[in-house]
Amino acid sequence: MPQDSCQPIRDFIEQLDTEIRELTDLLPELPLSQRPVTKLHIADLKRQRTRMKRALQACMQAKRTGA
């Protein structure tokens, strides 16, 4: 069990950030036909990152309150 119970969430957010950055960097190199679907995927990843950031805030708040 990790010492910091919120660390797995932080790690996942970091993975999402990396994937978003890599796909964004790759976008100009993609054929025009693949760009819209890639942009949609990036948007989905950003929404997921937002949800995970909220989960991290809730985790950190729970740790502070001892819940």
PyMOL Python script that loads the backbone (N, CA, C, O; Angstrom):
from pymol import cmd

cmd.read_pdbstr("""\
ATOM      1  N   MET A   1       0.853  -1.185   0.000  1.00  0.00           N
ATOM      2  CA  MET A   1       0.000   0.000   0.000  1.00  0.00           C
ATOM      3  C   MET A   1       0.896   1.244   0.000  1.00  0.00           C
ATOM      4  O   MET A   1       1.828   1.334   0.799  1.00  0.00           O
ATOM      5  N   PRO A   2       0.619   2.202  -0.890  1.00  0.00           N
ATOM      6  CA  PRO A   2       1.460   3.397  -0.931  1.00  0.00           C
ATOM      7  C   PRO A   2       1.309   4.230   0.331  1.00  0.00           C
ATOM      8  O   PRO A   2       0.238   4.279   0.935  1.00  0.00           O
ATOM      9  N   GLN A   3       2.400   4.887   0.722  1.00  0.00           N
ATOM     10  CA  GLN A   3       2.343   5.753   1.900  1.00  0.00           C
ATOM     11  C   GLN A   3       1.355   6.879   1.670  1.00  0.00           C
ATOM     12  O   GLN A   3       0.555   7.193   2.551  1.00  0.00           O
ATOM     13  N   ASP A   4       1.403   7.492   0.494  1.00  0.00           N
ATOM     14  CA  ASP A   4       0.478   8.561   0.146  1.00  0.00           C
ATOM     15  C   ASP A   4      -0.661   7.945  -0.649  1.00  0.00           C
ATOM     16  O   ASP A   4      -0.475   7.536  -1.795  1.00  0.00           O
ATOM     17  N   SER A   5      -1.822   7.879  -0.052  1.00  0.00           N
ATOM     18  CA  SER A   5      -2.956   7.234  -0.715  1.00  0.00           C
ATOM     19  C   SER A   5      -3.408   7.997  -1.956  1.00  0.00           C
ATOM     20  O   SER A   5      -4.119   7.439  -2.791  1.00  0.00           O
ATOM     21  N   CYS A   6      -3.013   9.249  -2.093  1.00  0.00           N
ATOM     22  CA  CYS A   6      -3.380  10.048  -3.268  1.00  0.00           C
ATOM     23  C   CYS A   6      -2.368   9.906  -4.407  1.00  0.00           C
ATOM     24  O   CYS A   6      -2.628  10.376  -5.515  1.00  0.00           O
ATOM     25  N   GLN A   7      -1.232   9.273  -4.160  1.00  0.00           N
ATOM     26  CA  GLN A   7      -0.175   9.183  -5.176  1.00  0.00           C
ATOM     27  C   GLN A   7      -0.621   8.478  -6.465  1.00  0.00           C
ATOM     28  O   GLN A   7      -0.249   8.927  -7.549  1.00  0.00           O
ATOM     29  N   PRO A   8      -1.399   7.399  -6.389  1.00  0.00           N
ATOM     30  CA  PRO A   8      -1.841   6.778  -7.649  1.00  0.00           C
ATOM     31  C   PRO A   8      -2.642   7.743  -8.536  1.00  0.00           C
ATOM     32  O   PRO A   8      -2.558   7.678  -9.762  1.00  0.00           O
ATOM     33  N   ILE A   9      -3.405   8.621  -7.919  1.00  0.00           N
ATOM     34  CA  ILE A   9      -4.159   9.610  -8.693  1.00  0.00           C
ATOM     35  C   ILE A   9      -3.190  10.600  -9.331  1.00  0.00           C
ATOM     36  O   ILE A   9      -3.339  10.946 -10.503  1.00  0.00           O
ATOM     37  N   ARG A  10      -2.201  11.057  -8.567  1.00  0.00           N
ATOM     38  CA  ARG A  10      -1.185  11.969  -9.120  1.00  0.00           C
ATOM     39  C   ARG A  10      -0.454  11.311 -10.295  1.00  0.00           C
ATOM     40  O   ARG A  10      -0.217  11.946 -11.323  1.00  0.00           O
ATOM     41  N   ASP A  11      -0.109  10.059 -10.134  1.00  0.00           N
ATOM     42  CA  ASP A  11       0.590   9.333 -11.195  1.00  0.00           C
ATOM     43  C   ASP A  11      -0.262   9.250 -12.461  1.00  0.00           C
ATOM     44  O   ASP A  11       0.242   9.415 -13.572  1.00  0.00           O
ATOM     45  N   PHE A  12      -1.551   8.994 -12.281  1.00  0.00           N
ATOM     46  CA  PHE A  12      -2.447   8.882 -13.423  1.00  0.00           C
ATOM     47  C   PHE A  12      -2.590  10.226 -14.134  1.00  0.00           C
ATOM     48  O   PHE A  12      -2.617  10.286 -15.363  1.00  0.00           O
ATOM     49  N   ILE A  13      -2.681  11.301 -13.356  1.00  0.00           N
ATOM     50  CA  ILE A  13      -2.749  12.646 -13.939  1.00  0.00           C
ATOM     51  C   ILE A  13      -1.480  12.924 -14.745  1.00  0.00           C
ATOM     52  O   ILE A  13      -1.547  13.501 -15.830  1.00  0.00           O
ATOM     53  N   GLU A  14      -0.351  12.525 -14.229  1.00  0.00           N
ATOM     54  CA  GLU A  14       0.914  12.710 -14.942  1.00  0.00           C
ATOM     55  C   GLU A  14       0.918  11.923 -16.261  1.00  0.00           C
ATOM     56  O   GLU A  14       1.395  12.420 -17.281  1.00  0.00           O
ATOM     57  N   GLN A  15       0.393  10.712 -16.233  1.00  0.00           N
ATOM     58  CA  GLN A  15       0.301   9.912 -17.464  1.00  0.00           C
ATOM     59  C   GLN A  15      -0.603  10.587 -18.488  1.00  0.00           C
ATOM     60  O   GLN A  15      -0.292  10.623 -19.678  1.00  0.00           O
ATOM     61  N   LEU A  16      -1.721  11.119 -18.011  1.00  0.00           N
ATOM     62  CA  LEU A  16      -2.632  11.828 -18.918  1.00  0.00           C
ATOM     63  C   LEU A  16      -1.945  13.055 -19.515  1.00  0.00           C
ATOM     64  O   LEU A  16      -2.052  13.305 -20.716  1.00  0.00           O
ATOM     65  N   ASP A  17      -1.241  13.817 -18.682  1.00  0.00           N
ATOM     66  CA  ASP A  17      -0.516  14.996 -19.169  1.00  0.00           C
ATOM     67  C   ASP A  17       0.475  14.613 -20.261  1.00  0.00           C
ATOM     68  O   ASP A  17       0.580  15.295 -21.280  1.00  0.00           O
ATOM     69  N   THR A  18       1.195  13.526 -20.045  1.00  0.00           N
ATOM     70  CA  THR A  18       2.182  13.069 -21.023  1.00  0.00           C
ATOM     71  C   THR A  18       1.503  12.682 -22.332  1.00  0.00           C
ATOM     72  O   THR A  18       1.963  13.059 -23.409  1.00  0.00           O
ATOM     73  N   GLU A  19       0.415  11.935 -22.238  1.00  0.00           N
ATOM     74  CA  GLU A  19      -0.281  11.502 -23.449  1.00  0.00           C
ATOM     75  C   GLU A  19      -0.865  12.703 -24.203  1.00  0.00           C
ATOM     76  O   GLU A  19      -0.800  12.754 -25.431  1.00  0.00           O
ATOM     77  N   ILE A  20      -1.426  13.652 -23.481  1.00  0.00           N
ATOM     78  CA  ILE A  20      -1.971  14.860 -24.113  1.00  0.00           C
ATOM     79  C   ILE A  20      -0.859  15.623 -24.829  1.00  0.00           C
ATOM     80  O   ILE A  20      -1.026  16.050 -25.971  1.00  0.00           O
ATOM     81  N   ARG A  21       0.260  15.788 -24.160  1.00  0.00           N
ATOM     82  CA  ARG A  21       1.391  16.521 -24.744  1.00  0.00           C
ATOM     83  C   ARG A  21       1.920  15.805 -25.997  1.00  0.00           C
ATOM     84  O   ARG A  21       2.190  16.443 -27.015  1.00  0.00           O
ATOM     85  N   GLU A  22       2.063  14.491 -25.913  1.00  0.00           N
ATOM     86  CA  GLU A  22       2.580  13.725 -27.057  1.00  0.00           C
ATOM     87  C   GLU A  22       1.635  13.793 -28.253  1.00  0.00           C
ATOM     88  O   GLU A  22       2.078  13.976 -29.386  1.00  0.00           O
ATOM     89  N   LEU A  23       0.349  13.649 -28.005  1.00  0.00           N
ATOM     90  CA  LEU A  23      -0.619  13.710 -29.106  1.00  0.00           C
ATOM     91  C   LEU A  23      -0.687  15.112 -29.709  1.00  0.00           C
ATOM     92  O   LEU A  23      -0.798  15.264 -30.925  1.00  0.00           O
ATOM     93  N   THR A  24      -0.621  16.126 -28.861  1.00  0.00           N
ATOM     94  CA  THR A  24      -0.638  17.504 -29.340  1.00  0.00           C
ATOM     95  C   THR A  24       0.585  17.787 -30.205  1.00  0.00           C
ATOM     96  O   THR A  24       0.481  18.441 -31.242  1.00  0.00           O
ATOM     97  N   ASP A  25       1.737  17.296 -29.777  1.00  0.00           N
ATOM     98  CA  ASP A  25       2.968  17.473 -30.558  1.00  0.00           C
ATOM     99  C   ASP A  25       2.899  16.727 -31.886  1.00  0.00           C
ATOM    100  O   ASP A  25       3.459  17.178 -32.885  1.00  0.00           O
ATOM    101  N   LEU A  26       2.221  15.598 -31.896  1.00  0.00           N
ATOM    102  CA  LEU A  26       2.126  14.764 -33.085  1.00  0.00           C
ATOM    103  C   LEU A  26       1.107  15.299 -34.101  1.00  0.00           C
ATOM    104  O   LEU A  26       1.189  14.994 -35.291  1.00  0.00           O
ATOM    105  N   LEU A  27       0.176  16.076 -33.632  1.00  0.00           N
ATOM    106  CA  LEU A  27      -0.940  16.533 -34.464  1.00  0.00           C
ATOM    107  C   LEU A  27      -0.513  17.115 -35.819  1.00  0.00           C
ATOM    108  O   LEU A  27      -1.089  16.732 -36.838  1.00  0.00           O
ATOM    109  N   PRO A  28       0.467  18.020 -35.876  1.00  0.00           N
ATOM    110  CA  PRO A  28       0.837  18.589 -37.183  1.00  0.00           C
ATOM    111  C   PRO A  28       1.390  17.557 -38.170  1.00  0.00           C
ATOM    112  O   PRO A  28       1.351  17.780 -39.381  1.00  0.00           O
ATOM    113  N   GLU A  29       1.893  16.455 -37.675  1.00  0.00           N
ATOM    114  CA  GLU A  29       2.480  15.428 -38.541  1.00  0.00           C
ATOM    115  C   GLU A  29       1.447  14.432 -39.065  1.00  0.00           C
ATOM    116  O   GLU A  29       1.731  13.665 -39.986  1.00  0.00           O
ATOM    117  N   LEU A  30       0.266  14.444 -38.486  1.00  0.00           N
ATOM    118  CA  LEU A  30      -0.765  13.484 -38.891  1.00  0.00           C
ATOM    119  C   LEU A  30      -1.411  13.887 -40.211  1.00  0.00           C
ATOM    120  O   LEU A  30      -1.494  15.072 -40.533  1.00  0.00           O
ATOM    121  N   PRO A  31      -1.867  12.893 -40.975  1.00  0.00           N
ATOM    122  CA  PRO A  31      -2.644  13.216 -42.176  1.00  0.00           C
ATOM    123  C   PRO A  31      -3.904  13.984 -41.773  1.00  0.00           C
ATOM    124  O   PRO A  31      -4.447  13.774 -40.688  1.00  0.00           O
ATOM    125  N   LEU A  32      -4.355  14.858 -42.637  1.00  0.00           N
ATOM    126  CA  LEU A  32      -5.541  15.674 -42.331  1.00  0.00           C
ATOM    127  C   LEU A  32      -6.733  14.817 -41.922  1.00  0.00           C
ATOM    128  O   LEU A  32      -7.529  15.223 -41.075  1.00  0.00           O
ATOM    129  N   SER A  33      -6.857  13.650 -42.510  1.00  0.00           N
ATOM    130  CA  SER A  33      -8.001  12.786 -42.211  1.00  0.00           C
ATOM    131  C   SER A  33      -7.982  12.250 -40.779  1.00  0.00           C
ATOM    132  O   SER A  33      -9.029  11.883 -40.247  1.00  0.00           O
ATOM    133  N   GLN A  34      -6.809  12.203 -40.154  1.00  0.00           N
ATOM    134  CA  GLN A  34      -6.701  11.663 -38.791  1.00  0.00           C
ATOM    135  C   GLN A  34      -6.748  12.743 -37.716  1.00  0.00           C
ATOM    136  O   GLN A  34      -6.893  12.433 -36.534  1.00  0.00           O
ATOM    137  N   ARG A  35      -6.630  13.990 -38.111  1.00  0.00           N
ATOM    138  CA  ARG A  35      -6.575  15.069 -37.113  1.00  0.00           C
ATOM    139  C   ARG A  35      -7.868  15.237 -36.311  1.00  0.00           C
ATOM    140  O   ARG A  35      -7.802  15.384 -35.091  1.00  0.00           O
ATOM    141  N   PRO A  36      -9.040  15.219 -36.951  1.00  0.00           N
ATOM    142  CA  PRO A  36     -10.259  15.416 -36.148  1.00  0.00           C
ATOM    143  C   PRO A  36     -10.441  14.361 -35.050  1.00  0.00           C
ATOM    144  O   PRO A  36     -10.786  14.697 -33.917  1.00  0.00           O
ATOM    145  N   VAL A  37     -10.211  13.094 -35.386  1.00  0.00           N
ATOM    146  CA  VAL A  37     -10.380  12.036 -34.380  1.00  0.00           C
ATOM    147  C   VAL A  37      -9.325  12.172 -33.281  1.00  0.00           C
ATOM    148  O   VAL A  37      -9.600  11.877 -32.118  1.00  0.00           O
ATOM    149  N   THR A  38      -8.136  12.610 -33.641  1.00  0.00           N
ATOM    150  CA  THR A  38      -7.082  12.800 -32.645  1.00  0.00           C
ATOM    151  C   THR A  38      -7.429  13.976 -31.733  1.00  0.00           C
ATOM    152  O   THR A  38      -7.195  13.920 -30.526  1.00  0.00           O
ATOM    153  N   LYS A  39      -7.980  15.028 -32.307  1.00  0.00           N
ATOM    154  CA  LYS A  39      -8.402  16.180 -31.488  1.00  0.00           C
ATOM    155  C   LYS A  39      -9.509  15.775 -30.523  1.00  0.00           C
ATOM    156  O   LYS A  39      -9.534  16.226 -29.378  1.00  0.00           O
ATOM    157  N   LEU A  40     -10.420  14.928 -30.984  1.00  0.00           N
ATOM    158  CA  LEU A  40     -11.478  14.429 -30.094  1.00  0.00           C
ATOM    159  C   LEU A  40     -10.878  13.600 -28.960  1.00  0.00           C
ATOM    160  O   LEU A  40     -11.307  13.706 -27.812  1.00  0.00           O
ATOM    161  N   HIS A  41      -9.901  12.788 -29.284  1.00  0.00           N
ATOM    162  CA  HIS A  41      -9.237  11.965 -28.260  1.00  0.00           C
ATOM    163  C   HIS A  41      -8.523  12.852 -27.249  1.00  0.00           C
ATOM    164  O   HIS A  41      -8.581  12.592 -26.047  1.00  0.00           O
ATOM    165  N   ILE A  42      -7.855  13.890 -27.722  1.00  0.00           N
ATOM    166  CA  ILE A  42      -7.179  14.834 -26.819  1.00  0.00           C
ATOM    167  C   ILE A  42      -8.201  15.498 -25.904  1.00  0.00           C
ATOM    168  O   ILE A  42      -7.958  15.640 -24.705  1.00  0.00           O
ATOM    169  N   ALA A  43      -9.340  15.905 -26.457  1.00  0.00           N
ATOM    170  CA  ALA A  43     -10.392  16.526 -25.650  1.00  0.00           C
ATOM    171  C   ALA A  43     -10.908  15.562 -24.588  1.00  0.00           C
ATOM    172  O   ALA A  43     -11.149  15.958 -23.448  1.00  0.00           O
ATOM    173  N   ASP A  44     -11.077  14.292 -24.966  1.00  0.00           N
ATOM    174  CA  ASP A  44     -11.516  13.273 -23.992  1.00  0.00           C
ATOM    175  C   ASP A  44     -10.486  13.122 -22.869  1.00  0.00           C
ATOM    176  O   ASP A  44     -10.847  13.025 -21.696  1.00  0.00           O
ATOM    177  N   LEU A  45      -9.212  13.103 -23.234  1.00  0.00           N
ATOM    178  CA  LEU A  45      -8.153  12.984 -22.228  1.00  0.00           C
ATOM    179  C   LEU A  45      -8.149  14.185 -21.288  1.00  0.00           C
ATOM    180  O   LEU A  45      -7.932  14.039 -20.085  1.00  0.00           O
ATOM    181  N   LYS A  46      -8.390  15.367 -21.840  1.00  0.00           N
ATOM    182  CA  LYS A  46      -8.428  16.574 -21.005  1.00  0.00           C
ATOM    183  C   LYS A  46      -9.606  16.533 -20.036  1.00  0.00           C
ATOM    184  O   LYS A  46      -9.480  16.951 -18.885  1.00  0.00           O
ATOM    185  N   ARG A  47     -10.759  16.027 -20.502  1.00  0.00           N
ATOM    186  CA  ARG A  47     -11.910  15.884 -19.596  1.00  0.00           C
ATOM    187  C   ARG A  47     -11.603  14.873 -18.492  1.00  0.00           C
ATOM    188  O   ARG A  47     -11.953  15.075 -17.329  1.00  0.00           O
ATOM    189  N   GLN A  48     -10.949  13.796 -18.875  1.00  0.00           N
ATOM    190  CA  GLN A  48     -10.581  12.786 -17.882  1.00  0.00           C
ATOM    191  C   GLN A  48      -9.595  13.377 -16.873  1.00  0.00           C
ATOM    192  O   GLN A  48      -9.696  13.112 -15.675  1.00  0.00           O
ATOM    193  N   ARG A  49      -8.638  14.180 -17.360  1.00  0.00           N
ATOM    194  CA  ARG A  49      -7.667  14.820 -16.464  1.00  0.00           C
ATOM    195  C   ARG A  49      -8.386  15.753 -15.482  1.00  0.00           C
ATOM    196  O   ARG A  49      -8.034  15.808 -14.303  1.00  0.00           O
ATOM    197  N   THR A  50      -9.388  16.483 -15.971  1.00  0.00           N
ATOM    198  CA  THR A  50     -10.151  17.374 -15.092  1.00  0.00           C
ATOM    199  C   THR A  50     -10.853  16.578 -13.991  1.00  0.00           C
ATOM    200  O   THR A  50     -10.842  16.968 -12.823  1.00  0.00           O
ATOM    201  N   ARG A  51     -11.469  15.443 -14.387  1.00  0.00           N
ATOM    202  CA  ARG A  51     -12.133  14.597 -13.378  1.00  0.00           C
ATOM    203  C   ARG A  51     -11.130  14.057 -12.362  1.00  0.00           C
ATOM    204  O   ARG A  51     -11.421  14.000 -11.167  1.00  0.00           O
ATOM    205  N   MET A  52      -9.955  13.663 -12.837  1.00  0.00           N
ATOM    206  CA  MET A  52      -8.946  13.119 -11.930  1.00  0.00           C
ATOM    207  C   MET A  52      -8.385  14.195 -11.003  1.00  0.00           C
ATOM    208  O   MET A  52      -8.049  13.903  -9.855  1.00  0.00           O
ATOM    209  N   LYS A  53      -8.280  15.426 -11.483  1.00  0.00           N
ATOM    210  CA  LYS A  53      -7.827  16.522 -10.620  1.00  0.00           C
ATOM    211  C   LYS A  53      -8.840  16.777  -9.513  1.00  0.00           C
ATOM    212  O   LYS A  53      -8.469  17.073  -8.377  1.00  0.00           O
ATOM    213  N   ARG A  54     -10.123  16.660  -9.850  1.00  0.00           N
ATOM    214  CA  ARG A  54     -11.163  16.792  -8.811  1.00  0.00           C
ATOM    215  C   ARG A  54     -11.052  15.645  -7.806  1.00  0.00           C
ATOM    216  O   ARG A  54     -11.196  15.850  -6.601  1.00  0.00           O
ATOM    217  N   ALA A  55     -10.796  14.451  -8.306  1.00  0.00           N
ATOM    218  CA  ALA A  55     -10.638  13.295  -7.419  1.00  0.00           C
ATOM    219  C   ALA A  55      -9.426  13.484  -6.509  1.00  0.00           C
ATOM    220  O   ALA A  55      -9.461  13.110  -5.336  1.00  0.00           O
ATOM    221  N   LEU A  56      -8.361  14.060  -7.048  1.00  0.00           N
ATOM    222  CA  LEU A  56      -7.170  14.322  -6.233  1.00  0.00           C
ATOM    223  C   LEU A  56      -7.476  15.345  -5.152  1.00  0.00           C
ATOM    224  O   LEU A  56      -7.054  15.185  -4.006  1.00  0.00           O
ATOM    225  N   GLN A  57      -8.202  16.386  -5.506  1.00  0.00           N
ATOM    226  CA  GLN A  57      -8.581  17.385  -4.502  1.00  0.00           C
ATOM    227  C   GLN A  57      -9.419  16.740  -3.396  1.00  0.00           C
ATOM    228  O   GLN A  57      -9.213  17.017  -2.214  1.00  0.00           O
ATOM    229  N   ALA A  58     -10.359  15.884  -3.780  1.00  0.00           N
ATOM    230  CA  ALA A  58     -11.195  15.194  -2.793  1.00  0.00           C
ATOM    231  C   ALA A  58     -10.345  14.280  -1.919  1.00  0.00           C
ATOM    232  O   ALA A  58     -10.558  14.200  -0.709  1.00  0.00           O
ATOM    233  N   CYS A  59      -9.388  13.595  -2.523  1.00  0.00           N
ATOM    234  CA  CYS A  59      -8.497  12.708  -1.769  1.00  0.00           C
ATOM    235  C   CYS A  59      -7.684  13.507  -0.753  1.00  0.00           C
ATOM    236  O   CYS A  59      -7.572  13.127   0.413  1.00  0.00           O
ATOM    237  N   MET A  60      -7.127  14.605  -1.212  1.00  0.00           N
ATOM    238  CA  MET A  60      -6.303  15.432  -0.312  1.00  0.00           C
ATOM    239  C   MET A  60      -7.155  16.024   0.804  1.00  0.00           C
ATOM    240  O   MET A  60      -6.703  16.109   1.946  1.00  0.00           O
ATOM    241  N   GLN A  61      -8.385  16.436   0.489  1.00  0.00           N
ATOM    242  CA  GLN A  61      -9.288  16.955   1.514  1.00  0.00           C
ATOM    243  C   GLN A  61      -9.641  15.870   2.530  1.00  0.00           C
ATOM    244  O   GLN A  61      -9.697  16.135   3.731  1.00  0.00           O
ATOM    245  N   ALA A  62      -9.877  14.657   2.052  1.00  0.00           N
ATOM    246  CA  ALA A  62     -10.204  13.539   2.941  1.00  0.00           C
ATOM    247  C   ALA A  62      -9.029  13.243   3.876  1.00  0.00           C
ATOM    248  O   ALA A  62      -9.227  12.924   5.048  1.00  0.00           O
ATOM    249  N   LYS A  63      -7.811  13.350   3.351  1.00  0.00           N
ATOM    250  CA  LYS A  63      -6.638  13.121   4.200  1.00  0.00           C
ATOM    251  C   LYS A  63      -6.531  14.180   5.286  1.00  0.00           C
ATOM    252  O   LYS A  63      -6.174  13.883   6.426  1.00  0.00           O
ATOM    253  N   ARG A  64      -6.851  15.439   4.915  1.00  0.00           N
ATOM    254  CA  ARG A  64      -6.774  16.534   5.905  1.00  0.00           C
ATOM    255  C   ARG A  64      -7.812  16.372   6.996  1.00  0.00           C
ATOM    256  O   ARG A  64      -7.554  16.666   8.164  1.00  0.00           O
ATOM    257  N   THR A  65      -8.996  15.899   6.605  1.00  0.00           N
ATOM    258  CA  THR A  65     -10.066  15.771   7.596  1.00  0.00           C
ATOM    259  C   THR A  65     -10.033  14.418   8.306  1.00  0.00           C
ATOM    260  O   THR A  65     -10.781  14.188   9.257  1.00  0.00           O
ATOM    261  N   GLY A  66      -9.170  13.536   7.839  1.00  0.00           N
ATOM    262  CA  GLY A  66      -9.037  12.231   8.474  1.00  0.00           C
ATOM    263  C   GLY A  66     -10.115  11.249   8.099  1.00  0.00           C
ATOM    264  O   GLY A  66     -10.330  10.256   8.794  1.00  0.00           O
ATOM    265  N   ALA A  67     -10.799  11.521   6.994  1.00  0.00           N
ATOM    266  CA  ALA A  67     -11.886  10.622   6.566  1.00  0.00           C
ATOM    267  C   ALA A  67     -11.334   9.399   5.864  1.00  0.00           C
ATOM    268  O   ALA A  67     -12.100   8.535   5.437  1.00  0.00           O
TER     269      ALA A  67
END
""", "prot")
cmd.dss("prot")
cmd.show_as("cartoon", "prot")
cmd.util.cbc("prot")
cmd.orient("prot")
